[in-house]
Amino acid sequence: MGLSFGYSDAHDPPYPDDMDAARLRIKTALDAAGVAFLCGWNDFTISVEDRVNKLMGDGVKVLSGVGEEGAAIGRKITGREMPV
C-alpha cells in the first residue's frame, strides 16, 4: 500500500497517517460486510506476542507474518485449538 501512496520505504510500521487512515477505512468496510480482516504488523522492534496483541486489539481476524509462534499465541488468547 505504501507504494500506491507514493512512499517507497513505508512497507513496515510506523506508517504515515494517510496509510493508517486507509487501513482503518478498509477494516471498517470489511466489518460492515461481515468479512474477516487479514493484516500483518511487521514491526520487528517489538516481540511476536506484542505484534499479535496489537493486531488482535485492532480487531484483525486473520493474522499475517507472525508464524507458528504467533499462531500459538493467538490460539491461546482466543481459546481456539488446531483441528488436527
Backbone bond lengths (Angstrom), bond angles and torsions (degrees), N, CA, C in turn:
res aa  C-N    CA-C-N  psi(-1)  N-CA   C-N-CA  omega(-1)  CA-C   N-CA-C  phi
1 M - - - 1.430 - - 1.525 110.48 -
2 G 1.339 116.90 -33.25 1.455 119.41 -178.73 1.521 112.94 -57.24
3 L 1.321 116.66 -42.20 1.460 119.43 179.99 1.517 111.69 -62.85
4 S 1.326 117.19 -39.33 1.463 119.13 -179.55 1.533 111.71 -68.89
5 F 1.332 116.92 -19.71 1.456 121.28 175.82 1.530 111.81 -93.53
6 G 1.330 115.91 0.97 1.457 119.87 177.68 1.519 114.93 89.83
7 Y 1.341 117.06 12.96 1.459 121.61 178.52 1.521 109.11 -103.02
8 S 1.310 116.99 113.84 1.468 119.44 -177.98 1.520 112.56 -78.11
9 D 1.330 117.84 -17.11 1.458 119.76 -175.99 1.528 113.90 -127.10
10 A 1.308 118.69 21.21 1.470 122.19 -178.27 1.524 111.58 -98.36
11 H 1.337 116.93 42.44 1.456 120.15 -178.02 1.523 113.23 -84.47
12 D 1.321 118.14 -15.45 1.460 122.13 178.30 1.524 109.36 -129.59
13 P 1.334 117.19 154.67 1.462 120.22 179.00 1.530 111.27 -64.23
14 P 1.300 116.79 157.59 1.458 128.32 1.20 1.528 110.64 -76.25
15 Y 1.327 114.69 146.23 1.455 121.04 -177.66 1.528 110.94 -98.49
16 P 1.332 116.66 153.26 1.465 119.88 173.26 1.538 110.24 -61.51
17 D 1.318 116.30 154.92 1.464 121.29 -176.61 1.520 113.51 -55.10
18 D 1.339 117.86 -39.10 1.465 118.65 -178.08 1.526 112.09 -68.15
19 M 1.336 116.82 -30.85 1.465 119.46 175.93 1.528 110.83 -72.15
20 D 1.330 117.63 -40.03 1.463 120.03 176.31 1.520 110.58 -61.83
21 A 1.323 117.29 -40.24 1.463 121.47 179.13 1.525 110.39 -64.08
22 A 1.318 117.72 -40.55 1.467 121.29 178.59 1.522 110.66 -65.31
23 R 1.330 117.25 -41.74 1.466 122.16 177.97 1.522 109.97 -59.85
24 L 1.322 117.20 -44.73 1.458 121.06 179.32 1.529 111.20 -65.68
25 R 1.323 116.95 -38.92 1.474 120.55 179.25 1.537 110.31 -63.59
26 I 1.324 116.32 -42.43 1.472 120.83 178.36 1.522 109.96 -63.54
27 K 1.331 117.23 -46.50 1.462 120.76 -179.70 1.527 110.75 -61.68
28 T 1.316 117.89 -42.10 1.458 121.76 179.63 1.527 110.91 -61.57
29 A 1.326 117.07 -42.74 1.469 121.02 178.41 1.522 110.84 -65.28
30 L 1.317 117.41 -41.06 1.464 120.57 178.68 1.521 110.85 -65.15
31 D 1.329 116.87 -42.93 1.463 120.26 177.48 1.522 110.77 -58.00
32 A 1.329 116.64 -45.38 1.464 121.33 -179.11 1.528 111.66 -63.04
33 A 1.327 116.37 -30.63 1.464 120.87 -179.14 1.528 112.39 -90.50
34 G 1.340 116.97 -2.88 1.461 119.98 -179.03 1.510 113.61 73.52
35 V 1.331 116.54 25.98 1.467 121.71 -179.02 1.526 108.76 -106.60
36 A 1.340 116.44 134.83 1.460 120.89 179.59 1.528 110.62 -66.34
37 F 1.309 115.93 142.60 1.460 123.06 -179.49 1.518 109.25 -94.59
38 L 1.329 117.49 119.13 1.464 123.36 175.70 1.518 107.45 -95.58
39 C 1.323 116.30 128.25 1.459 119.79 -178.63 1.518 109.76 -155.53
40 G 1.309 115.15 150.73 1.450 122.11 171.80 1.512 109.56 -117.97
41 W 1.313 116.33 162.64 1.463 121.51 176.68 1.516 106.29 -141.69
42 N 1.340 115.21 87.72 1.458 120.96 -172.04 1.524 112.77 -88.13
43 D 1.325 115.12 56.31 1.459 121.46 175.46 1.518 107.42 -95.62
44 F 1.321 115.94 97.01 1.456 120.43 -174.40 1.525 112.82 -82.38
45 T 1.343 116.91 8.64 1.462 120.09 173.47 1.519 110.31 -87.02
46 I 1.343 117.34 -6.93 1.463 121.25 176.95 1.523 108.58 -121.06
47 S 1.310 116.66 161.77 1.465 121.72 -176.74 1.527 111.13 -70.62
48 V 1.323 115.11 162.94 1.464 120.52 175.74 1.527 109.31 -58.82
49 E 1.317 117.26 -41.74 1.463 120.59 179.63 1.528 110.92 -60.97
50 D 1.319 117.21 -42.69 1.465 119.88 177.98 1.526 111.54 -65.48
51 R 1.342 116.82 -36.69 1.469 119.63 177.69 1.526 110.36 -65.76
52 V 1.325 117.46 -43.24 1.462 121.35 178.38 1.531 109.81 -62.05
53 N 1.326 116.84 -46.50 1.463 120.47 179.67 1.518 111.61 -61.92
54 K 1.318 117.80 -38.95 1.465 121.82 178.73 1.527 109.86 -63.11
55 L 1.340 116.31 -49.43 1.462 120.49 -178.84 1.521 111.71 -63.02
56 M 1.321 116.59 -46.81 1.465 119.42 -179.07 1.524 110.30 -66.97
57 G 1.309 117.83 -35.10 1.453 121.35 175.62 1.518 112.16 -64.10
58 D 1.338 116.03 -29.57 1.467 121.37 176.97 1.528 111.96 -80.97
59 G 1.351 116.82 -2.98 1.459 119.83 179.27 1.512 114.59 87.03
60 V 1.326 117.09 14.26 1.458 120.78 178.07 1.523 108.34 -69.17
61 K 1.324 116.91 133.44 1.465 121.76 -178.28 1.516 112.60 -99.80
62 V 1.334 118.18 -27.00 1.460 123.12 179.82 1.516 106.80 -124.98
63 L 1.326 116.18 110.39 1.463 121.15 -176.19 1.518 110.60 -90.43
64 S 1.305 115.97 139.42 1.457 122.20 -179.59 1.522 109.52 -120.79
65 G 1.327 115.64 140.52 1.458 120.44 172.26 1.511 115.85 82.24
66 V 1.334 117.91 15.61 1.463 118.76 179.73 1.529 112.35 -107.93
67 G 1.315 117.44 -2.59 1.457 122.14 175.42 1.516 113.33 64.72
68 E 1.323 115.07 -170.93 1.459 120.83 -179.30 1.525 111.21 -65.60
69 E 1.327 117.15 -35.25 1.464 119.69 177.88 1.528 110.45 -60.01
70 G 1.313 116.32 -46.96 1.457 120.75 179.25 1.512 112.22 -66.45
71 A 1.336 116.63 -37.53 1.462 120.62 177.79 1.529 110.28 -62.51
72 A 1.320 117.24 -41.81 1.463 121.04 178.53 1.526 110.92 -64.28
73 I 1.316 116.98 -39.98 1.469 120.95 177.88 1.528 109.53 -64.05
74 G 1.332 117.13 -44.66 1.455 121.32 179.00 1.514 112.17 -62.52
75 R 1.341 116.80 -41.81 1.470 119.63 177.98 1.519 110.84 -63.31
76 K 1.325 117.12 -38.44 1.467 120.48 179.35 1.534 109.88 -64.53
77 I 1.328 117.20 -42.92 1.465 121.48 -179.98 1.528 111.14 -63.35
78 T 1.332 116.52 -43.14 1.471 120.73 -175.66 1.522 113.78 -88.17
79 G 1.330 116.87 -13.45 1.467 120.04 -177.72 1.508 113.13 78.26
80 R 1.334 116.97 11.59 1.462 120.76 179.36 1.523 109.99 -83.58
81 E 1.327 116.09 155.23 1.452 122.09 177.44 1.514 109.54 -124.32
82 M 1.316 116.16 155.61 1.458 120.65 173.99 1.529 108.24 -66.67
83 P 1.333 117.39 139.03 1.461 119.54 -178.55 1.525 113.83 -69.62
84 V 1.307 118.46 -14.85 1.471 120.62 -179.18 1.496 110.51 -123.94
